[in-house]
Amino acid sequence: RVGPRKEKLEQQLKIKIRLVFERDICKMTGFWDLAEIPYHQAMKMGREQQVSELANDIAAMMEVNAEHISLFSLQYRSNSRQVRFMQMPRASPFRAHIPTFSAPHFDTSDPLLVVLCVAARAYDVQTLKLIQPTQNPKNIDKLAEWVDDKVILLVVKYFCITSKKIVTLGCHYINQSAPLKSMITSGWVNERLQPYLVGKEVSPLPAEAMSATDQVAFQMWDCWEEFNERDIQPRDVTRAVMKEQLWTGDVVVWQLTNNPVLPKTTKEERLEANLTVDEVPTVPEYPTGKAEVGVPASAPNRAPDDNGIEVEGEVAPVYPINTVQDLSAHIANAVDVLVTLHDPRQPLCVDGIVSNGVWGPQRPPSAATPSPTAAKKGEIAPASPTNAGKDERPEEVALSLSPAEFDQPQEKELKMDLRWRVNHVTATIAKEFNLRSPPGEARLWLFRAAPASNCEEPLNTPGRRMESTLKDLQRNASYLGPIASGGGRKPAPLTLHAVELPFQPGPEVFDRGLCPLCIRFFDSRVREVGSKIITVPSTGLVEDIIKEASKHLNPAWDIKGPLRVLETLEGLLHKHYRPDTPITTMTCFHRPNIFYHSLRVEADPDTNSMPEGHVLLEIYHCDRASQQAFAQPLLLPVAPGEKSGSIKKRCKDKLQVPDSEFKSWRLVRMARNTRTHLKDDEAWDAEPLADAKLYLEHVHPNPTSNLARQSRYNKPLTIKAG
């Protein structure tokens, strides 16, 4: 066993090497990925050893002439931020090839070099044996005499338009003054494609494409440089390599031309070509890749328009993949979107609290405690298959216990394209969830969180730019996944919350001077029993809201008599509105998120029948640990000098809190930032102060959400040492 000191000393003197042959490069598919470079074997060399020693070892191991091979190391180009192979001079030591700074593929604390060995074209790429054993060695390229100013090495790939697959043909060394099309005319591309054609990994090529003439190579082949996986740049096949700014290690991709109907002459003439439909010659019969491969299933198949761009479908546009550049754009813009559809009737849920009348630890109905008799007999019902193995969040449990009628949120992961506009996104969601929205008029609002649990505005309100794309939503949300093993970042699934509106936002409501509002009905136990979205004139009064709310009362809610309209914020009563109050003065007026900024409507048995001297007092809930208000406050008429014990009992009866839970509740008076725990025989107004308030102090039913809220409002100050 090597000791730590010896291992550290060896690390300072030696360097690890991963030896890669051209046949290993040929195993790679798709775009350039550093994490997936396969290697033949790993070894260690001294930092002061010369590259020629490794070349001689490889020649002896593979039984090839050392003069016929050349070595390249994977290096980081700081100017273009690329990682590419660079030629290693034979007389240079290995320490000269260690990067001076960390790179995506390299760690300075533990040096490792990826070394590519390329043999002359006279050798078989798989066996490294001479293709013609009797060939005169003098006629074989001597790669040991490599000069970068004259010859460069390119990693060559091929993109099949039909299968949408990229395969690696190998490494091709080419003279700097030679045109790119020499790879086609020399037959090298055709030769390297044969194994993939035999294995049916790519579609057969037309006979014309196999021709070795310059004109056919020019007309039927396109060449692209893979600058990176998001930047695919076209290259002119008729120009010299040096004029196309290609260097050793660059990656090029060949494919059949996507538009063979345009006669090509020179690069400048192609840019100036402007043929009409009548002037276009007959299209040769070979695959053009019009099949919608890799396109989201929700998008219908449509034909491209005259400009080669896919026309817009009935739901969302479809982008064809006819070039390797199209494939790159498709991969870069394909995104998994986790969509949660919420019922507009879903109850208000602030910091995990739903006004469901359940106090204390909340358990889902499926977790009901079995009777002792059934437990003894072993007759406990099995867990529901739909909930088995699923940990329900506290918010989901609280919603399941609500007396209001609504559909639980539904989740689906959808394939989308970042180039889609927001209206394409909403139309796709409407189709996937089978919503009955008119075509092109999806009545959906999109949010980054549950609309009834978060005050954020909708992402697609009429006031916002409707030409914004899904990419804009992703960028604004700063969605970025964890760092991948190859040094890049993998985008996390984009999360959207959608809610269907009962009206069409825009001309139907806002342009007619109407104001949409969400009213939530509360019963005598301060439980939310239902909700309704209404529209009233923006110039109206609260009286109009009361009249409209009266039309939607359900007899089962047992809400009788006159109604009152309240607005609560952060667990406190913000305003008890009089019927003659203008709607424009309300806090929720023209707040885009009407589901969060909603109104509380309940029976008003106290205003007209309250005894003389009594006051309608707000009593709110407060967490014992954080002293943060939560849940919905209650309004209680209290008499002057009434004992706190009487008030507590009336609160318990009104809320129907179990004795086991209520025994830990305390009635507290808050005045001038001073808390006073009231005893049962103490009058609530023993110290008459104008700003005195009462609250019930007890444990927050959902402490996780409470801590999250506390961190939002009371962020700790962090002081870092210099």
C-alpha positions in Angstrom: 0.0 0.0 0.0 1.3 3.4 -1.0 1.6 5.8 1.9 0.1 9.3 1.8 3.5 11.0 1.7 4.8 8.8 -1.1 1.6 9.3 -3.1 1.8 13.0 -2.7 5.5 13.0 -3.9 4.6 10.8 -6.9 1.8 13.2 -7.7 4.3 16.1 -7.9 6.6 14.2 -10.2 4.3 12.3 -12.4 1.2 13.0 -14.4 -1.8 10.8 -15.3 -2.5 10.2 -19.0 -5.6 8.8 -20.6 -4.7 7.4 -24.0 -7.3 7.8 -26.7 -7.2 6.3 -30.2 -9.1 7.4 -33.2 -11.3 4.4 -33.0 -12.4 5.6 -29.5 -13.3 9.0 -30.9 -15.5 7.2 -33.5 -17.6 5.8 -30.7 -18.8 9.3 -29.8 -22.3 10.5 -31.0 -24.0 13.8 -30.9 -22.3 17.1 -30.0 -18.9 17.5 -28.4 -19.1 16.3 -24.8 -15.9 16.3 -22.7 -17.4 14.0 -20.1 -18.0 11.2 -22.7 -14.6 10.9 -24.3 -13.8 7.1 -24.1 -10.1 6.1 -23.7 -8.1 3.0 -24.4 -6.1 2.9 -21.2 -4.7 5.0 -18.3 -1.0 5.4 -17.5 1.5 7.6 -15.7 4.5 9.4 -17.1 7.1 11.6 -15.5 6.5 15.3 -15.9 10.1 15.7 -17.3 9.7 12.9 -19.8 9.4 13.8 -23.4 6.4 13.2 -25.6 8.6 11.1 -27.9 8.9 8.5 -25.2 5.2 8.0 -25.0 5.1 7.8 -28.9 7.7 5.1 -28.9 5.8 3.1 -26.2 2.6 3.4 -28.2 4.4 2.3 -31.4 5.8 -0.8 -29.6 2.5 -1.6 -28.0 0.4 -1.3 -31.2 3.2 -2.6 -33.5 3.2 0.5 -35.7 6.0 2.7 -37.0 6.5 5.6 -34.5 7.1 7.9 -37.6 3.5 7.3 -38.7 1.7 8.5 -35.6 1.2 11.9 -34.0 -0.1 12.8 -30.5 -2.5 15.5 -29.5 -3.5 16.7 -26.0 -6.9 18.1 -24.9 -6.4 21.8 -24.1 -8.5 24.8 -23.2 -8.6 27.7 -25.6 -9.0 30.8 -23.5 -9.8 33.1 -26.4 -12.7 31.1 -27.8 -13.5 29.2 -24.6 -13.3 25.9 -26.3 -11.7 22.6 -25.3 -9.9 21.1 -28.3 -7.1 18.7 -29.2 -3.7 20.4 -29.8 -0.6 18.8 -31.4 2.2 17.8 -29.0 5.7 18.3 -30.4 7.9 15.2 -29.9 10.7 17.1 -28.1 8.5 18.8 -25.5 8.2 17.5 -21.9 4.8 16.6 -20.5 4.9 19.5 -18.0 4.8 21.9 -20.9 1.3 20.6 -21.7 -0.2 21.1 -18.2 -2.6 24.0 -18.4 -1.6 27.0 -16.2 -5.2 27.3 -14.8 -8.2 25.1 -14.2 -10.4 24.2 -17.1 -13.7 22.4 -17.4 -11.9 19.1 -18.1 -8.9 19.7 -15.9 -8.0 20.0 -12.2 -4.6 21.6 -11.3 -4.5 19.8 -8.0 -4.5 16.4 -9.8 -3.1 16.8 -13.3 -4.5 14.6 -16.0 -3.9 14.8 -19.7 -6.2 13.3 -22.4 -3.8 12.3 -25.2 -5.1 11.4 -28.7 -3.0 9.1 -30.9 -3.7 9.5 -34.7 -2.1 7.1 -37.2 -1.5 7.8 -40.9 -4.4 7.0 -43.3 -2.5 3.9 -44.6 -3.5 2.2 -41.3 -6.9 0.7 -40.6 -8.6 2.9 -38.0 -9.9 -0.1 -36.0 -7.0 -2.5 -36.0 -4.1 -0.1 -36.6 -2.8 -2.5 -39.2 -1.6 -1.5 -42.6 -4.5 -1.7 -45.1 -1.9 -2.8 -47.7 0.8 -4.7 -45.9 3.1 -4.5 -49.0 2.9 -0.8 -49.2 6.2 1.0 -49.4 6.8 2.8 -46.0 8.3 5.7 -47.9 4.8 6.4 -49.3 3.1 6.6 -45.9 2.6 10.0 -44.3 5.2 10.7 -41.6 3.0 12.4 -39.0 6.0 12.6 -36.6 7.1 15.6 -38.8 3.9 17.4 -38.1 3.9 21.2 -38.7 0.8 23.1 -37.6 1.4 25.9 -40.1 1.0 23.4 -43.0 -1.3 20.7 -41.7 -4.2 20.6 -39.2 -6.3 17.9 -37.7 -10.1 18.0 -37.8 -12.6 15.9 -35.8 -15.1 15.0 -38.5 -18.8 14.1 -37.9 -21.8 13.3 -40.1 -25.4 14.4 -39.5 -28.1 12.2 -41.0 -31.1 14.3 -41.9 -33.5 11.4 -41.8 -32.5 9.8 -38.4 -31.5 13.1 -36.9 -28.4 11.4 -35.6 -24.8 12.7 -35.5 -22.0 10.1 -35.8 -18.3 10.6 -35.6 -16.3 9.6 -38.7 -12.9 10.1 -37.2 -9.9 12.4 -37.4 -8.9 13.8 -40.7 -5.6 15.7 -41.3 -5.7 18.1 -44.1 -3.3 20.6 -45.7 -4.1 24.2 -44.8 -4.3 25.3 -48.4 -6.7 22.4 -49.4 -10.5 23.1 -49.7 -12.9 21.3 -47.3 -14.6 19.5 -50.2 -11.4 17.4 -50.6 -12.7 15.2 -47.9 -15.7 14.4 -50.2 -13.8 14.2 -53.5 -11.1 12.0 -52.0 -13.7 9.5 -50.9 -12.7 9.7 -47.3 -16.2 10.6 -46.0 -17.7 7.9 -48.1 -15.2 5.3 -46.8 -15.8 6.3 -43.1 -19.6 6.2 -43.6 -19.6 2.6 -44.6 -19.7 1.0 -41.1 -22.7 3.2 -40.2 -24.5 2.4 -43.4 -24.0 -1.3 -42.9 -25.2 -1.0 -39.3 -28.2 1.1 -40.5 -27.3 3.9 -38.1 -27.7 6.4 -40.9 -29.8 6.4 -44.0 -28.4 5.4 -47.4 -26.9 8.2 -49.4 -28.1 8.9 -53.0 -25.7 7.8 -55.7 -25.1 11.3 -56.8 -23.7 12.2 -53.4 -21.1 9.4 -53.7 -19.7 11.0 -56.8 -16.1 12.3 -56.4 -16.5 15.3 -58.7 -16.0 18.8 -57.4 -19.3 20.1 -58.7 -21.4 17.3 -57.0 -19.6 17.8 -53.8 -20.3 21.5 -54.0 -24.0 21.1 -54.8 -25.0 18.3 -52.5 -22.9 18.7 -49.4 -22.9 21.2 -46.6 -20.2 21.6 -43.9 -20.7 23.1 -40.5 -18.3 23.9 -37.7 -19.3 22.8 -34.2 -18.0 25.9 -32.4 -20.0 24.7 -29.4 -23.2 22.8 -28.9 -25.2 26.1 -29.1 -23.2 27.7 -31.9 -23.1 25.8 -35.2 -21.5 27.9 -38.0 -21.6 27.2 -41.8 -18.4 26.7 -43.7 -17.8 27.1 -47.4 -16.6 23.8 -48.8 -14.9 25.5 -51.8 -12.6 27.7 -49.7 -9.2 26.7 -48.2 -9.1 25.5 -44.7 -7.0 28.5 -43.5 -9.5 30.9 -45.0 -12.4 29.3 -43.1 -10.5 29.9 -39.9 -10.2 26.3 -38.9 -7.4 25.1 -36.6 -6.1 21.8 -35.3 -8.8 20.2 -33.0 -11.8 21.9 -34.5 -14.9 19.9 -35.1 -16.7 19.9 -38.4 -20.0 18.2 -39.4 -20.9 17.1 -42.9 -24.5 16.6 -44.1 -26.5 16.4 -47.3 -27.5 19.9 -48.3 -30.9 20.9 -47.1 -31.8 23.0 -50.1 -30.5 21.3 -53.2 -32.9 23.3 -55.4 -30.7 26.4 -55.2 -27.8 26.0 -57.7 -24.6 26.8 -55.8 -21.7 28.6 -57.4 -19.7 30.6 -54.9 -20.3 31.8 -51.4 -21.0 35.3 -52.5 -23.4 34.3 -55.3 -25.3 32.0 -53.0 -26.0 34.9 -50.6 -27.2 37.0 -53.6 -29.3 34.3 -55.1 -33.0 35.1 -55.1 -34.9 32.6 -57.2 -38.7 32.6 -57.6 -40.7 29.4 -57.3 -41.0 29.1 -61.1 -37.2 29.3 -61.5 -36.5 26.4 -59.0 -35.5 23.2 -60.8 -36.8 19.8 -59.9 -35.9 18.6 -56.5 -33.8 15.4 -56.5 -35.5 12.4 -54.8 -33.6 11.8 -51.6 -34.4 12.3 -48.0 -34.8 16.0 -46.9 -35.6 15.3 -43.3 -39.1 16.8 -43.1 -40.3 14.3 -40.5 -41.0 15.9 -37.2 -38.5 13.9 -35.1 -37.9 15.2 -31.6 -40.9 17.6 -31.8 -43.3 17.8 -28.8 -46.2 15.4 -29.1 -48.6 18.2 -28.5 -47.6 20.0 -31.7 -49.4 18.9 -34.9 -47.5 18.0 -38.0 -47.5 20.9 -40.5 -45.7 21.6 -43.8 -43.1 24.2 -44.0 -43.8 27.5 -45.6 -41.9 28.9 -48.6 -39.2 30.3 -46.4 -38.3 26.9 -44.9 -39.8 27.8 -41.5 -42.5 25.6 -40.1 -45.9 27.3 -40.2 -47.8 27.8 -37.0 -50.1 25.0 -36.0 -53.4 25.1 -34.2 -51.6 24.9 -30.8 -47.9 25.8 -31.2 -45.4 26.1 -34.0 -43.3 23.1 -35.1 -39.7 23.7 -36.0 -38.3 21.2 -38.6 -34.8 19.7 -38.1 -33.3 19.8 -41.6 -29.7 20.9 -40.7 -27.3 20.2 -37.8 -27.9 23.9 -36.9 -31.6 23.1 -36.6 -30.8 20.2 -34.4 -28.6 22.3 -32.2 -31.4 24.9 -31.8 -33.9 22.2 -31.0 -31.7 20.7 -28.3 -30.9 24.1 -26.8 -34.6 25.1 -26.7 -36.2 21.8 -25.7 -37.3 22.0 -22.1 -39.4 19.9 -19.7 -42.0 22.1 -18.0 -43.7 20.9 -14.9 -47.2 22.3 -15.1 -49.6 22.4 -12.2 -53.2 23.2 -13.0 -55.2 24.8 -10.2 -59.0 25.1 -9.8 -60.0 28.7 -9.6 -62.2 27.7 -6.6 -59.1 26.5 -4.7 -59.1 27.9 -1.1 -56.7 30.6 0.0 -53.5 29.0 1.4 -51.1 31.5 2.9 -47.9 30.1 4.5 -49.5 26.6 4.5 -52.6 27.7 6.4 -56.1 26.9 4.9 -59.2 28.1 6.7 -60.6 24.6 7.1 -61.7 24.6 10.7 -59.0 22.1 11.7 -56.7 23.2 14.5 -53.6 21.5 15.7 -51.6 18.8 13.7 -53.5 18.2 10.5 -53.7 14.7 9.1 -55.2 13.6 5.7 -58.6 11.8 5.8 -56.8 8.6 4.6 -54.7 8.7 7.8 -57.7 8.3 10.1 -56.9 6.4 13.3 -58.5 2.9 13.3 -60.7 1.9 16.2 -59.1 -0.1 19.0 -61.3 -3.1 18.3 -60.3 -3.2 14.7 -56.6 -2.9 15.6 -56.8 -5.9 18.0 -58.5 -8.0 15.3 -56.0 -6.9 12.7 -58.7 -5.5 10.5 -56.9 -2.2 9.7 -57.7 -1.1 6.1 -54.8 -1.2 3.7 -53.4 2.1 2.5 -54.9 3.7 -0.6 -53.0 2.7 -3.7 -53.1 6.2 -5.0 -51.5 7.6 -1.8 -49.2 4.7 -1.0 -45.6 5.7 -0.8 -46.4 9.4 -1.4 -45.5 11.9 1.2 -48.2 14.6 1.2 -47.0 18.2 1.8 -48.7 20.0 4.7 -50.4 22.4 2.2 -51.9 19.4 0.3 -53.2 17.9 3.6 -54.7 21.3 4.6 -56.5 21.6 1.2 -57.8 18.1 1.5 -59.5 18.9 4.8 -61.2 22.1 3.4 -65.0 22.1 3.3 -65.0 24.0 0.0 -65.7 22.1 -3.2 -62.9 22.2 -5.7 -60.7 20.0 -7.8 -57.3 19.1 -6.4 -54.3 20.5 -8.3 -53.1 18.3 -11.2 -49.5 18.0 -12.3 -48.1 17.1 -15.7 -44.6 17.3 -17.2 -44.9 18.7 -20.8 -42.3 19.0 -23.5 -42.1 22.5 -24.8 -39.8 24.8 -26.8 -38.2 27.9 -25.4 -39.0 29.7 -28.7 -42.7 29.5 -28.1 -44.6 32.6 -27.3 -46.7 32.7 -24.1 -49.9 32.1 -26.1 -48.4 28.9 -27.5 -47.7 27.8 -23.9 -51.2 28.4 -22.7 -52.7 26.8 -25.7 -50.6 23.7 -25.2 -51.5 23.5 -21.5 -55.2 23.9 -22.4 -54.9 21.0 -24.9 -53.0 18.7 -22.6 -55.4 19.2 -19.7 -58.5 19.0 -22.0 -59.7 22.5 -21.1 -62.6 23.7 -23.1 -61.1 27.0 -24.2 -61.8 28.4 -27.7 -58.9 27.8 -30.1 -56.3 30.5 -29.8 -58.1 31.9 -26.7 -56.8 29.9 -23.8 -58.3 31.5 -20.7 -55.2 30.7 -18.6 -53.1 32.7 -16.3 -49.6 31.5 -15.6 -47.7 31.8 -12.3 -44.4 30.7 -10.8 -46.2 29.4 -7.7 -49.7 28.5 -6.6 -51.8 31.6 -7.3 -53.8 31.3 -4.1 -50.6 30.9 -2.1 -48.4 33.6 -3.5 -48.8 37.3 -4.2 -46.7 37.3 -7.4 -48.4 38.7 -10.5 -49.5 36.5 -13.4 -46.8 36.1 -16.1 -49.2 36.7 -19.0 -51.6 39.5 -17.9 -52.8 41.8 -20.7 -50.5 44.6 -19.5 -47.4 42.5 -20.2 -45.8 41.9 -23.6 -47.6 39.0 -25.2 -44.7 38.5 -27.7 -42.5 37.4 -24.8 -41.4 33.8 -25.1 -41.0 30.9 -22.8 -37.2 31.6 -22.8 -38.0 35.0 -21.3 -40.0 33.3 -18.5 -37.1 30.9 -17.9 -34.5 33.7 -17.9 -36.5 35.9 -15.5 -37.0 33.0 -13.1 -33.3 32.3 -13.1 -33.8 28.6 -13.5 -30.4 26.9 -13.4 -29.8 23.4 -12.4 -26.8 21.9 -10.6 -23.4 21.7 -12.2 -23.1 18.5 -14.4 -20.1 16.2 -14.3 -18.7 17.7 -17.6 -18.5 21.1 -16.1 -21.6 22.5 -17.8 -25.0 23.1 -16.2 -28.1 21.1 -16.8 -31.2 23.3 -16.8 -33.7 22.3 -14.1 -37.3 21.6 -15.2 -39.2 24.9 -15.5 -42.2 25.0 -13.1 -45.4 26.8 -14.1 -48.7 27.0 -12.2 -51.8 27.6 -14.4 -55.4 28.5 -13.5 -58.3 28.7 -15.8 -60.3 31.9 -15.7 -64.1 32.0 -16.1 -63.7 35.0 -18.4 -61.5 36.0 -21.3 -58.9 38.5 -20.0 -58.8 41.5 -22.3 -61.7 42.8 -24.4 -64.4 40.9 -22.4 -63.6 42.5 -19.0 -60.8 45.1 -18.8 -61.7 47.0 -22.0 -65.3 47.3 -20.8 -64.4 49.0 -17.5 -65.1 46.0 -15.4 -63.0 44.9 -12.4 -62.6 41.1 -11.7 -62.6 40.1 -8.1 -62.3 36.9 -6.2 -64.7 36.7 -3.3 -64.2 34.0 -0.7 -67.2 33.0 1.5 -66.6 32.3 5.2 -69.1 30.7 7.6 -69.6 31.4 11.3 -66.6 29.1 12.2 -64.3 31.3 10.0 -63.9 28.5 7.5 -63.7 29.2 3.8 -66.7 27.2 2.4 -66.5 28.5 -1.2 -65.4 31.1 -3.6 -66.5 32.9 -6.8 -64.9 35.2 -9.3 -67.2 38.1 -10.1 -66.9 41.2 -12.2 -68.3 44.6 -11.1 -67.9 48.1 -12.6 -64.7 49.8 -11.7 -66.6 52.9 -10.7 -69.0 50.9 -8.4 -69.3 50.6 -4.6 -68.8 47.8 -2.1 -72.6 47.6 -2.2 -72.3 46.3 -5.7 -70.0 43.5 -4.5 -72.4 42.5 -1.8 -75.3 42.4 -4.3 -73.3 40.2 -6.7 -72.1 38.0 -3.9 -75.6 37.4 -2.7 -76.4 35.7 -6.0 -73.8 33.0 -5.5 -74.6 32.0 -1.9 -75.1 28.2 -1.4 -77.8 27.2 1.1 -75.4 24.5 2.4 -73.0 27.2 3.7 -75.6 28.5 6.2 -74.7 32.1 5.5 -77.8 34.1 6.3 -78.7 37.7 6.9 -76.7 40.8 5.8 -73.2 40.4 4.4 -70.0 42.2 5.2 -66.8 42.6 3.1 -63.4 42.3 4.7 -59.9 42.4 3.4 -57.1 40.7 5.3 -53.4 40.9 4.8 -50.7 38.7 6.5 -53.1 37.3 9.0 -54.5 40.7 10.1 -57.7 42.5 9.3 -56.8 45.3 6.9 -60.2 46.9 6.4 -63.8 46.3 7.2 -65.5 48.1 4.2 -68.7 50.0 4.5 -71.2 49.5 1.7 -70.7 53.0 0.3 -66.9 52.6 -0.1 -65.7 53.1 -3.7 -64.1 50.0 -5.2 -61.2 52.0 -6.4 -60.1 52.7 -2.8 -59.8 49.0 -2.0 -56.3 47.5 -1.7 -57.2 44.6 -4.1 -58.4 47.0 -6.8 -56.6 46.2 -10.1 -54.2 43.8 -8.3 -53.5 41.3 -11.1 -53.4 38.2 -8.8 -57.0 38.2 -7.8 -56.7 34.8 -6.2 -54.3 36.0 -3.5 -55.6 39.5 -3.2 -59.1 38.4 -2.6 -62.1 39.6 -0.5 -63.6 37.9 2.5 -67.4 37.8 2.5 -69.4 36.5 5.5 -72.6 37.0 7.4 -72.8 40.2 9.5 -74.9 39.4 12.6 -73.2 42.0 14.8 -73.4 45.5 13.1 -77.1 46.0 13.5 -77.8 44.0 16.6 -74.7 44.7 18.8 -75.7 45.9 22.4 -74.9 49.4 23.4 -71.4 49.8 24.6 -70.1 46.7 22.9 -67.3 46.9 20.4 -66.6 44.6 17.4 -63.1 43.5 18.2 -60.5 41.8 15.9 -58.9 38.8 17.5 -56.1 37.3 15.4 -53.8 34.2 15.7 -50.1 34.6 16.5 -47.4 31.9 16.5 -45.9 31.4 19.9 -42.3 31.0 18.7 -42.0 33.7 15.9 -44.7 36.1 17.1 -46.0 36.2 13.5 -49.7 36.5 12.7 -51.2 33.8 10.6 -54.6 32.3 9.5 -57.8 34.4 9.3 -58.7 36.7 12.2 -62.2 36.5 13.8 -64.5 39.4 14.7 -66.1 39.2 18.1 -68.4 41.7 19.8 -67.2 42.2 23.4 -68.6 44.1 26.3 -66.7 46.6 28.4 -64.9 44.9 31.2 -65.6 41.4 29.9 -63.3 38.8 31.4 -60.7 37.2 29.2 -61.9 33.7 30.3 -65.3 34.5 28.8 -63.7 35.8 25.6 -61.5 32.7 25.3 -64.5 30.4 25.7 -66.5 32.3 23.1 -63.5 32.0 20.7 -63.3 28.3 21.4 -67.0 27.8 20.7 -66.9 29.9 17.6 -63.9 28.1 16.1 -64.9 24.7 17.6 -61.4 24.0 18.8 -60.9 20.6 20.7 -60.2 20.8 24.4 -56.9 19.0 23.9 -55.7 21.7 21.5 -57.2 24.7 23.2 -55.7 24.1 26.6 -52.4 25.4 25.3 -53.9 28.6 23.8 -53.3 31.9 25.5 -55.2 35.2 25.1 -52.7 38.1 24.8 -53.1 41.9 24.8 -50.7 43.8 22.6 -50.4 47.5 23.3 -47.5 49.9 22.6 -45.4 46.9 21.5 -45.9 45.3 24.9 -47.4 41.9 25.3 -49.6 41.0 28.3 -50.8 37.5 28.9 -54.3 37.9 30.3 -55.5 35.7 33.1 -59.1 34.3 32.9 -60.4 36.6 35.6 -58.7 39.7 34.1 -60.7 42.2 32.1 -59.6 42.5 28.5 -59.7 46.4 28.8 -58.2 46.7 32.3 -55.7 49.1 30.7 -57.7 51.2 28.3 -55.4 52.0 25.4 -56.4 53.2 21.9 -54.1 50.8 20.1 -54.8 47.7 22.2 -55.3 44.5 20.3 -56.1 40.9 21.3 -54.7 37.8 19.8 -54.7 34.1 20.5 -51.2 32.8 21.0 -50.6 29.1 20.0 -48.4 26.9 17.9 -48.4 27.4 14.1 -50.0 24.3 12.5 -47.4 24.4 9.7 -44.1 25.5 11.3 -42.1 24.8 8.1 -44.0 27.5 6.1 -43.9 29.8 9.1 -40.1 29.6 9.3 -40.0 30.3 5.5 -42.1 33.4 6.0 -40.0 34.5 8.9 -36.9 34.3 6.7 -38.6 36.4 4.1 -39.4 39.3 6.4 -36.6 39.0 8.9 -33.4 38.1 7.0 -30.4 37.8 9.3 -27.5 40.1 8.9 -24.3 38.2 7.9 -20.9 39.8 8.6 -18.0 38.2 6.9 -14.5 38.5 8.2 -12.1 40.4 6.0 
